[in-house]
Amino acid sequence: HATKRTMADHLRKYEQMFTLTPQRMRMIVEAFKEALETGLEKPEQVVPMIPTFVFGWPTGEEKGDFLALDLGGTNLRVCLVTIQGEGKFEITQSKYRLTEEQKQDDGQKLFDFCAESLKTFIDTTMAENTGIHLEKGQKLPLGFTFSYPCSQERIDDGILIRWTKGFGAADTEGRNVADMFRQSIEKYQLPVHLTALINDTTGTLIASHYVNPKTRIACIFGTGCNAAYMEHIKDIPKLQSLGLDQGLDMAINCEWGAFDSFEHEHLPRTKYDIIVDERSNKPGEQTFEKLISGRYLGEIFRLVICDLIDEGVLFLGQNTYKLENPYAFDTAFLSLMESDPTDELLMIVGIFSHFFAVETTLAERQFFRALAKLIGKRAARLSACGIASIVSKMGYLDEGCSVGAEGSLYNKYPGFADKIHEGLVDIFGEKGRNIITHHAEDGSGVGSAIIAAMTKKRK
Ligand code: ADP
């Protein structure tokens, strides 16, 4: 230990830790494929593979005015979507802020707030901007995007399995959330008819396909990480007792963030990933998501930095308390560091001095940027493994397909999509180039509206 190690030596250590070889990726894909199959066979598996009761793809000829309400995280979003056919649509929307209290208070009150916001939207934004005037007694179909795991036996009903993403409204888990919302709709006497309850990932799948019919899979890379795809009903053993038409297809909400939870057999976790997991509010759960999604990448970076502070490598003699706060390092900082265009890495100077009150040397900044790249690249390559497992299970490789993707990590992290594509080539060889991801704009709202339209048609 006599020689002081340089930042470049430290970097090599982290390169080893965070790098995924093609061989390792192929092993993950195999295990992932098995987890998908098991989830389709039996209820309550690690990867739950939730049937959505969305039957098949839109034809592209769906048309009309539909309302969509999206309850998924920070905001409540209400939109009016006019579907015009041939992959075209128009969208008018308003956002309503949810308070922390509303997320934790009584569930019926939360749905009352949704109904109240919907009423405001119909009476103001919609009335003023769309030229839609409802006749007396006329009702608009409404798609409700409710992005928490629900078990469904039909498209317009669903039992909330458990809240996620920091929600905890009382008296809601285990209940039919569609019915709860219908009560609120009644209370406010709204001219709407709740026709579909869907997850954002399923909405993104359907909206992406409407715009680009080569779409077979959709992924979300935001606060969390999830995927959906279209499965043959004959290949979903756990639905066999329902007597559905075996010739049809149904969208599956994989909830794949749960892959490798509890047993931790397949994913390579570093000591930093293990700390993130152990200190989270749900240890052992959402293992795949914790290596990939926006909520965690900044925190993984921060934990490495804290380790190097403890070892006396970084910021000697400086007060580093601001860096010691859990989750103080947002994933958006990794994006900014990777895209710093200056030789001196002035963006990184700014982040550390402005937000964390510490000075950095150029060698340190180069190290930070390289570390951010390692963490972001690993996330993209693991995402490629998830996509590859569905591609491989469904046999999409030869023909190729498109993957609709949504979320800040996908949209804003520099080169995230390119790294997913490189990962697919590492897994599949040249044929991996047949799988292309694309950004699915407004996926959840538009998808919800299209699903409401598809549902109307089936009736
Ligand atoms: P949500 O998933 O909640 O609907 P987003 O898709 O916007 O919303 O994802 C939010 C997550 O994305 C947060 O965890 C945040 O840290 C991360 N994020 C926000 N901006 C960026 C960015 N520029 N680069 C990478 N990650 C980002």
Residues whose N, C-alpha, C, O or C-beta is under 5 A from the ligand:
A	BS01	ADP	G73 F221 G222 T223 G224 G294 R295 D330 T331 A332 S335 G407 S408 L409 K412 Y413
